[in-house]
C-alpha cells in the first residue's frame, strides 16, 4: 500500500514506460500478487485490475456497481460538466448530443470530402521534405478536421491558430503535476481552458444573434437547436469533442504509422489494398463512407495498433458499494482501475502479444478480447469516425510515400501516449 499516506505507490505506477508493455510496476505487482491486487494510488485505497474478465465486469456495471471517479485535479482542468466526469441523466443528455454529431458526420458527403481534401493537402505539403515530425502534423490535421466539422473554422482562419495554441497549453498542463501556482504548466492549462471556453461562448452568442438565415450546417448549428442544453453544457460538449478529436485520433494515427514503419509485410499488404481501391475511383473522385467500409486490412492495421500501442492505459472508477467478484470483495468507496494494456498484452489471450500482426484480426473472436475504447455506457462514441479519418489519411500516404522511423523514438505511456522526439519520420516520395 506504499509508505506515504497520500502518495502511496502513485509515482511508481505513473512512471513512464514503452506503451507496448505494461511497465515495471505492473509486471512486479502481478507477478507477486496476481492480476487483481490492492494498492494506494491517487490519494486513496485502490483495486488494480489486469484481468480482462474483471475489466469487462467493471465497464458493464457502470452506474450500478461502479461510477466514474477521476482525481480532483482532472475535474478542475476538464470542467465539472465533462462527459468523462458526469454520471446519470446528465451524462446521457450530453452523450446523446455527441452521438448525434458522430452520426451526422458519418453520413455527410461534404464532411467526408473535406477529410479527404485535407489529407491530400497535408501529404502534398511534404513533397519537398526529407523528414517530418509526424506526431505534431497528425495533431494539427485531426484538430483542424474537428474545428471545421464543429464550428466551420478553416485552418487558415486566425482563430484556428489561437484555439490550437490554447489547446497545446491545455494538454501540457493536463498531464503535468497538479500544482496550482502561477507559472506552472497546470496553472497555465487552467487559464487556457477558460480562454477556450470564453471563445466558444462568444461563438455561440454570435451564431444565435445571426439567426436562422446564416446557418452553416455544422455541429454548432445543430447544438443551438437543442434547447434543453444550457450554454455551459454546449461549451462542455464542444470542448470534449475537440479534445477527443485532437488527442486520441492523432495518437492512434501516430501509432499506426509507427508500427507500419517496423512491419514491411503489413505495409505492403496495406498498399496493395489501397492501390486496388484507387483503381475503382475516377481521377479526383474523393473517398466516401462506402470506400471506408471496403478497407478491410486497413481496419485490421488500426485495430492491431490499438492493441499493441495502447492509446488509453486505464480509466478511473469507484465502487458504489461492496462488490463481490469471484473470490474477491471490493470495498464500497474504493477506487478501481481497469488496466486495458494488461489484457491487450496477455499471452494467454493473444498469441505472441508483443508481435504486430494485423492478420490476427481476421479471426472474428479477437475483437472481443480488447477494450481500447472502453465499454458499457461510456464506450467511445467517436471511435468509428476517428478510424475513418486515419484510413483516409493512410490511403494517400501509402500511395505517395515510404517512410522510416528512428528506432529509439518509440511510443511511451506517461500514462498518456507520447513520443519523446515527436515521431520523426524520414520520408521518400514514390514516383509513378
Helices and strands as residue ranges (DSSP letters): H 10-13, E 17-18, H 23-33, E 36-41, E 44-49, H 52-60, E 66-68, H 72-78, H 88-106, H 109-124, E 131-133, H 134-151, H 158-174, H 185-210, G 212-214, H 219-224, H 231-243, I 244-248, H 249-261, H 264-279, H 289-294, H 296-309, E 314-319, E 323-325, E 328-330, E 335-339, H 340-344, G 358-362, G 364-369, G 376-378, H 383-400, E 401-405, E 411-413, E 417-419, E 424-429
